[in-house]
Amino acid sequence: MTSLESNEQDRDLAAEEQAAHDEFEQALASPDTWVAGAAPRDVAERDIVEGIVTAIHDSGVLVDIGTKYEGFIPLSEFADPSEYPEVGEKIEVAVVKIDEEHDRLRLSKRRADFERIWHKLAEYVKTGEPVSAVVTERVKGGLRVDVGVSGFVPASQVGTRDPRSLDRFVGRELRMKVMEVDRESNKVILSHRVLAEEERERRKTETLARLEVGMIAEGKVRSITNYGAFVDLGGVDGLLHVSEMSWTRIKHPSEVMKVGDTVRVAVLELAEGGERISLGMRQILPDPWKAAAAKLKVGSVVKATIVRVVRTGAFAQLKEAGIEGFIPVREMSQKRVNDPADVVKNGQDVDLKILEVSPGSRRMTLSMTEAESEKERLEVRSYMDGQDKAKTTLGDKFGGVLAAALSGAMEAEEEAEVAAEPEPVVSPEPEPAVAEAAAVEKPVVEQPVVEPAAAASVAEPVAAEADEAAPEADKPAEAAEEGNA
């Protein structure tokens, strides 16, 4: 609270007291207003005492506080008649002025209420009892609150990490701890952060007492970092590492949660007396490796997406199973690969063959080259299956061509044999008798009828017989030539 605010508050009280004093002076003129008390007691100005309402007049309320004369409260202190006290009711009042000359007392209920608040606030500083206060406005350096009197909360004691967010507290009722009270300067300093820390420490003790490794707990996400999220379990924070959020790879925690989300987690570790708590979320989710053990078989081809490329190969996530496997660099290509990044890249869809699956150790080895070979084998098998369905043989397809080629070969062989026969010797025309004898003696060689398919095998014997018959036919001609000689 600033000195300017304190001065304004004092001026308001002074104005009220002046108005009450005027009413008090008017009441002095009416002797019927005052009644002597039965049990005199000593009082001093600014004392807070308890009295009994004895009468209500048009000008004010008479209260017996045990002195030899009654005190007077102007009606102006009450907002409307509904606030008037009833005759016989006990109320607390402040002694504002003592008029010894006229045996009169000026009392104030409003001042008593005001002073009672200061007394209570001073007691709260000693006992540490919290109070509830309504934030009325944001001022320079903090917040102004109403605790019956005007109080001040420094920004460092509000309990927020961002001073720019103080405006969101205006109009809210907060529980605070009274740190300092100075009645002379009308100063009240309060703290929301101290009370919040004490409350958090109490909750932390209770939470640590019930936490056990392996139990399932519920908490709220307080903050998110690149490596995980901090979850408030009730006065104590636990770290949920990004690797423990899901069975599949997550690039950033913001992919699966945001600040303020309520999440269920498993307690993985309690260390250093609860100062370090490790949490996991995938432990309470279905394990895809168990399902993969039944679905994925060695030798099957699956579709996957490259999620990470390393020096020794690449990791690929199976689309159906949602788990990851490793592709060694030797299984990427038939050729030598120096850098896996030359073959695959992140986000690329590929077909892979499963070489090995180990659900217990959560490992799987995949191959691109085997998948490609399997694809080629399937294509050949598909083609052959199509040929069987058509019932077409090689003879049906190439029989005509083979027959034509065979016929051509036989004709060429016959022509070669004919060309190889010797040319006949031309002799002088013999006498009729000799020619006739030669015609009679020359044997006639009959050519056997040979089927086209056997032409090649018969050609050689026929040619041999022709060669043997030719010399015998020429003998008569040679004899005739000798006789002429």
Stockholm file with secondary structure:
# STOCKHOLM 1.0

chainA/1-485         MTSLESNEQDRDLAAEEQAAHDEFEQALASPDTWVAGAAPRDVAERDIVEGIVTAIHDSGVLVDIGTKYEGFIPLSEFADPSEYPEVGEKIEVAVVKIDEEHDRLRLSKRRADFERIWHKLAEYVKTGEPVSAVVTERVKGGLRVDVGVSGFVPASQVGTRDPRSLDRFVGRELRMKVMEVDRESNKVILSHRVLAEEERERRKTETLARLEVGMIAEGKVRSITNYGAFVDLGGVDGLLHVSEMSWTRIKHPSEVMKVGDTVRVAVLELAEGGERISLGMRQILPDPWKAAAAKLKVGSVVKATIVRVVRTGAFAQLKEAGIEGFIPVREMSQKRVNDPADVVKNGQDVDLKILEVSPGSRRMTLSMTEAESEKERLEVRSYMDGQDKAKTTLGDKFGGVLAAALSGAMEAEEEAEVAAEPEPVVSPEPEPAVAEAAAVEKPVVEQPVVEPAAAASVAEPVAAEADEAAPEADKPAEAAEEGNA
#=GR chainA/1-485 SS CCHHHHHHHHHHHHHHHHHHHHHHHHHHTCGGGCCBCSSCCCCCTTCEEEEEEEEECSSEEEEECSSSBCEEEEGGGSSSGGGCCCTTCEEEEEEEEEETTTTEEEEEHHHHHHHHHHHHHHHHHHHCCEEEEEEEEEETTEEEEESSSEEEEEGGGSCCSCGGGGGGGTTCEEEEEEEEEETTTTEEEEESHHHHHHHHHHHHHHHHHHCCTTCEEEEEEEEECSSEEEEESSSSEEEEEGGGSCSSCCSCGGGTCCTTCEEEEEEEEEEGGGTEEEEESGGGSCCHHHHHHHHCCTTCEEEEEEEEEETTEEEEEETTTCCEEEEEGGGSCSSCCSCGGGTCCTTCEEEEEEEEEETTTTEEEEEHHHHHHHHHHHHHHHHHHHHHHHTCCHHHHHHHHHHHHHHHHHHHHHHHHHHHSCCCCCCCCCCHHHHHHHHHHSCCCCCCCCCGGGHHHHHHHHHHHHHHHHHHHHHHHHHHHHHHC
#=GC SS_cons         CCHHHHHHHHHHHHHHHHHHHHHHHHHHTCGGGCCBCSSCCCCCTTCEEEEEEEEECSSEEEEECSSSBCEEEEGGGSSSGGGCCCTTCEEEEEEEEEETTTTEEEEEHHHHHHHHHHHHHHHHHHHCCEEEEEEEEEETTEEEEESSSEEEEEGGGSCCSCGGGGGGGTTCEEEEEEEEEETTTTEEEEESHHHHHHHHHHHHHHHHHHCCTTCEEEEEEEEECSSEEEEESSSSEEEEEGGGSCSSCCSCGGGTCCTTCEEEEEEEEEEGGGTEEEEESGGGSCCHHHHHHHHCCTTCEEEEEEEEEETTEEEEEETTTCCEEEEEGGGSCSSCCSCGGGTCCTTCEEEEEEEEEETTTTEEEEEHHHHHHHHHHHHHHHHHHHHHHHTCCHHHHHHHHHHHHHHHHHHHHHHHHHHHSCCCCCCCCCCHHHHHHHHHHSCCCCCCCCCGGGHHHHHHHHHHHHHHHHHHHHHHHHHHHHHHC
//
